[in-house]
Amino acid sequence: KDGQIAPIIVIAQSDRYLLWDGQRRWSAAKLLGWTTLRAVKALMPEDLHRKALLTFIHHEDLNSLDKAEAIIKELTTSTGMGEEEIPTILSTVLRRLERSGEANQLTSLVTATTEAQVQGVKSLGVSENEEKILLALLDLALNPASVRANLMPMLSLPKDLKTAIRERGLKGAHALALTVISAKSLKTSERQATKERIEATNRVIEQDLTVPKTRELVAKIKAKYVLPEVSESKEVTAVVKGIEKLSSSVIGSTSPEQLAQLRQVLQQKLLEIDEMLNQ
């Protein structure tokens, strides 16, 4: 009805253009069969990735996997550390701060000024690398504890779950619940575990299951493979010790009727024990 109201913003890259702003307008134009759009050309920023991250990081429609990978990429650039060591360092410092009761101080620093963030992190007595990571996250207005709990686990998801997130809209919380379906937890082959996980993922998406319902589904699948742990019975232990105390002198002084009754009970229980052991 009103046509294109605002232009899209593009950045020149060789003989092509990078769409900087206007993804929805671009998608809508393709659906309408348009062949042209009004656009504004912008210069390539030196810190393109950071600017893009700041633009989209707090959008709800950005999936948690892409968000996690974008954050890791920015952290490697700003701290000079490797992608594999950053989650480990972050987890280590947060566990230590939680034990000392200082982790909540980071939450209050998310909306603080840069100067206050620097002073606040330094007051926690963290190492140089830990300080770099915490300050980099706070500078992006991100809570380090939330990043560790909700985003960093996305990086180690199985390939099938990453695909489901990107191509089928699987939510991050559902993906984390589905990771429990693994070869290790099911005590089965990787191939079988992957098959079960993919089938469960399909069901979660098709039936639009909530996270609690997804966890219930995962628990049912796990129950098919993992037998419940059998603990030692205190009652059986007591009976065994009681029988062991039946010395020859005690048996010799017992009436034939009682001995016959004891033998009958023991024989019956032995049959039941044999039946259980042969299952």
C-alpha positions as CSV (number, residue, x, y, z in Angstrom):
1,K,0.0,0.0,0.0
2,D,2.6,2.6,1.1
3,G,5.6,1.1,-0.7
4,Q,9.1,1.3,0.7
5,I,9.2,3.9,3.4
6,A,12.8,3.8,4.5
7,P,15.9,2.8,2.5
8,I,18.0,-0.2,3.3
9,I,21.6,0.4,4.2
10,V,24.4,-1.5,2.4
11,I,28.2,-1.6,2.6
12,A,30.3,-2.2,-0.5
13,Q,32.4,-5.4,-0.5
14,S,34.4,-5.9,-3.7
15,D,31.8,-6.1,-6.5
16,R,28.9,-6.9,-4.2
17,Y,27.1,-5.3,-1.2
18,L,26.7,-6.4,2.4
19,L,23.2,-5.8,3.7
20,W,23.7,-3.8,6.9
21,D,20.2,-2.8,7.9
22,G,16.9,-3.7,6.3
23,Q,16.6,-7.6,6.4
24,R,12.8,-7.5,6.7
25,R,12.4,-5.0,3.9
26,W,14.7,-7.1,1.7
27,S,12.7,-10.3,2.5
28,A,9.4,-8.6,2.0
29,A,10.5,-7.2,-1.4
30,K,11.5,-10.7,-2.6
31,L,8.0,-12.0,-1.6
32,L,6.4,-9.2,-3.5
33,G,8.5,-9.9,-6.5
34,W,10.2,-6.5,-6.5
35,T,13.5,-6.2,-8.4
36,T,14.7,-3.0,-6.9
37,L,14.9,-1.3,-3.5
38,R,16.1,2.2,-2.5
39,A,19.4,1.9,-0.6
40,V,21.9,4.1,1.1
41,K,25.6,3.1,0.7
42,A,27.7,3.4,3.9
43,L,31.4,3.2,4.4
44,M,32.9,0.0,5.7
45,P,33.5,0.4,9.5
46,E,36.8,-0.8,10.9
47,D,35.0,-2.5,13.7
48,L,32.2,-4.0,11.5
49,H,31.7,-7.1,13.5
50,R,31.3,-5.2,16.8
51,K,28.9,-2.7,15.4
52,A,26.8,-5.5,13.9
53,L,26.9,-7.4,17.2
54,L,25.8,-4.3,19.1
55,T,23.0,-3.8,16.6
56,F,21.5,-7.3,16.8
57,I,22.7,-8.9,20.1
58,H,19.7,-7.9,22.1
59,H,17.1,-8.7,19.4
60,E,14.9,-11.6,20.5
61,D,14.7,-12.9,17.0
62,L,18.4,-13.6,16.9
63,N,18.8,-17.3,17.9
64,S,21.0,-18.2,20.8
65,L,23.5,-20.2,18.7
66,D,24.3,-17.3,16.4
67,K,24.4,-15.0,19.3
68,A,26.9,-17.2,21.2
69,E,29.1,-17.6,18.1
70,A,29.0,-13.8,17.5
71,I,29.9,-13.1,21.2
72,I,32.8,-15.6,21.1
73,K,34.1,-14.0,17.9
74,E,34.0,-10.5,19.4
75,L,35.7,-11.8,22.6
76,T,38.6,-13.4,20.7
77,T,39.1,-10.1,18.8
78,S,39.0,-7.9,21.9
79,T,40.9,-10.1,24.3
80,G,43.3,-11.9,21.9
81,M,42.4,-15.3,23.5
82,G,41.3,-18.5,21.7
83,E,37.7,-19.6,21.3
84,E,38.3,-22.7,23.3
85,E,39.8,-21.1,26.3
86,I,37.3,-18.3,26.8
87,P,34.4,-20.4,28.0
88,T,36.7,-22.3,30.4
89,I,38.2,-19.1,31.9
90,L,34.7,-17.5,32.2
91,S,33.3,-20.6,34.0
92,T,36.3,-20.7,36.3
93,V,36.1,-17.1,37.5
94,L,32.3,-17.2,37.9
95,R,32.5,-20.4,40.0
96,R,35.1,-18.7,42.2
97,L,33.0,-15.5,42.6
98,E,29.9,-17.6,43.4
99,R,31.8,-19.4,46.2
100,S,32.9,-16.1,47.7
101,G,29.4,-14.5,47.3
102,E,30.7,-11.8,44.9
103,A,29.0,-12.9,41.7
104,N,26.0,-10.6,42.2
105,Q,28.3,-7.6,41.9
106,L,28.7,-8.3,38.2
107,T,25.0,-8.0,37.6
108,S,24.9,-4.5,39.0
109,L,27.8,-3.6,36.6
110,V,25.9,-4.4,33.4
111,T,24.3,-1.0,33.2
112,A,27.2,0.9,34.9
113,T,29.6,3.3,33.1
114,T,32.8,2.0,31.6
115,E,34.8,3.5,34.4
116,A,32.6,1.9,37.1
117,Q,32.8,-1.4,35.3
118,V,36.6,-1.3,35.3
119,Q,36.8,-0.4,39.0
120,G,34.2,-3.0,39.9
121,V,35.9,-5.8,38.1
122,K,39.3,-4.9,39.5
123,S,37.9,-4.9,43.0
124,L,37.1,-8.6,42.6
125,G,40.7,-9.6,42.5
126,V,40.5,-11.5,39.2
127,S,43.4,-12.4,36.9
128,E,44.3,-10.4,33.8
129,N,42.6,-12.7,31.4
130,E,39.5,-13.1,33.6
131,E,39.3,-9.3,33.8
132,K,39.5,-8.9,30.0
133,I,36.7,-11.4,29.4
134,L,34.4,-9.9,32.1
135,L,35.0,-6.3,30.9
136,A,34.4,-7.3,27.3
137,L,31.0,-8.8,28.2
138,L,30.0,-5.9,30.4
139,D,31.0,-3.5,27.6
140,L,28.4,-5.3,25.4
141,A,25.8,-4.9,28.2
142,L,25.8,-8.6,28.8
143,N,25.6,-10.3,32.2
144,P,28.6,-12.8,32.3
145,A,26.6,-15.3,34.4
146,S,23.8,-15.3,31.9
147,V,26.2,-15.7,29.0
148,R,27.8,-18.7,30.7
149,A,24.5,-20.4,31.6
150,N,22.5,-19.7,28.4
151,L,24.9,-19.0,25.5
152,M,28.2,-20.8,26.0
153,P,26.6,-24.3,26.1
154,M,25.3,-23.5,22.6
155,L,28.9,-23.8,21.2
156,S,29.2,-27.5,22.1
157,L,25.8,-28.6,20.8
158,P,25.7,-31.6,18.4
159,K,25.5,-30.7,14.7
160,D,21.9,-31.9,14.4
161,L,20.7,-29.6,17.1
162,K,22.6,-26.6,15.6
163,T,21.0,-27.3,12.3
164,A,17.5,-27.5,14.0
165,I,18.1,-24.1,15.6
166,R,19.2,-22.4,12.4
167,E,16.9,-24.0,9.9
168,R,13.8,-25.1,11.9
169,G,13.6,-22.5,14.7
170,L,14.4,-24.8,17.7
171,K,14.9,-22.6,20.8
172,G,18.1,-22.7,22.7
173,A,16.5,-23.9,26.0
174,H,14.9,-26.8,24.2
175,A,18.2,-27.7,22.5
176,L,20.0,-27.8,25.9
177,A,17.3,-30.1,27.2
178,L,17.7,-32.4,24.2
179,T,21.5,-32.6,24.7
180,V,20.9,-35.1,27.5
181,I,20.1,-37.6,24.8
182,S,23.7,-38.6,24.2
183,A,25.6,-41.9,23.7
184,K,27.1,-41.4,27.2
185,S,23.8,-40.8,29.0
186,L,21.9,-43.6,27.2
187,K,24.9,-46.0,27.3
188,T,24.4,-46.8,23.7
189,S,26.1,-46.1,20.3
190,E,26.6,-42.6,19.0
191,R,24.5,-43.5,15.9
192,Q,21.5,-44.7,18.1
193,A,21.7,-41.7,20.4
194,T,21.7,-39.4,17.4
195,K,18.7,-41.2,15.9
196,E,16.8,-40.8,19.2
197,R,17.8,-37.2,19.5
198,I,16.7,-36.3,16.0
199,E,13.3,-38.0,16.5
200,A,12.8,-36.2,19.8
201,T,13.8,-32.9,18.1
202,N,11.2,-33.5,15.4
203,R,8.5,-34.1,18.0
204,V,9.4,-31.0,20.0
205,I,9.2,-28.8,16.9
206,E,6.1,-30.4,15.4
207,Q,4.1,-30.5,18.7
208,D,5.5,-27.1,19.9
209,L,6.4,-28.6,23.2
210,T,7.3,-26.4,26.2
211,V,10.7,-26.8,27.9
212,P,9.2,-28.8,30.8
213,K,7.4,-31.1,28.4
214,T,10.7,-31.5,26.4
215,R,12.5,-32.5,29.6
216,E,9.7,-35.1,30.3
217,L,10.1,-36.5,26.8
218,V,13.9,-36.7,27.3
219,A,13.4,-38.5,30.7
220,K,11.1,-41.1,29.0
221,I,13.7,-41.8,26.3
222,K,16.5,-42.1,28.8
223,A,14.4,-44.5,30.9
224,K,14.2,-46.9,27.9
225,Y,18.0,-47.3,28.0
226,V,19.1,-46.8,31.6
227,L,18.1,-49.3,34.2
228,P,17.3,-47.8,37.6
229,E,20.1,-48.1,40.1
230,V,19.6,-50.9,42.6
231,S,20.7,-50.0,46.1
232,E,21.6,-52.5,48.8
233,S,18.7,-53.4,51.1
234,K,19.1,-52.9,54.8
235,E,16.5,-55.5,55.5
236,V,18.4,-58.2,53.5
237,T,21.7,-57.3,55.1
238,A,20.0,-57.7,58.5
239,V,18.6,-61.1,57.6
240,V,22.0,-62.3,56.3
241,K,23.7,-61.3,59.5
242,G,20.9,-63.0,61.5
243,I,21.3,-66.3,59.7
244,E,25.1,-66.1,60.1
245,K,24.6,-65.9,63.8
246,L,22.7,-69.2,63.9
247,S,25.6,-71.3,65.3
248,S,25.5,-75.1,65.6
249,S,24.7,-74.9,69.3
250,V,21.7,-72.7,68.6
251,I,20.4,-75.0,65.8
252,G,21.1,-78.1,68.0
253,S,18.9,-76.7,70.9
254,T,16.0,-75.7,68.5
255,S,12.9,-77.9,68.3
256,P,12.4,-80.1,65.1
257,E,9.2,-78.2,64.4
258,Q,11.0,-74.8,64.3
259,L,13.8,-76.2,62.2
260,A,11.4,-77.6,59.7
261,Q,9.6,-74.3,59.5
262,L,12.9,-72.4,59.0
263,R,13.9,-74.9,56.3
264,Q,10.6,-74.4,54.5
265,V,11.0,-70.6,54.6
266,L,14.6,-70.6,53.4
267,Q,13.8,-73.0,50.6
268,Q,10.9,-70.8,49.4
269,K,13.1,-67.7,49.5
270,L,15.9,-69.5,47.6
271,L,13.4,-70.3,44.8
272,E,12.4,-66.6,44.7
273,I,16.1,-65.5,44.7
274,D,16.9,-67.9,41.8
275,E,14.0,-66.6,39.8
276,M,15.2,-63.0,40.2
277,L,18.8,-63.8,39.3
278,N,17.8,-65.7,36.2
279,Q,15.7,-62.8,34.8
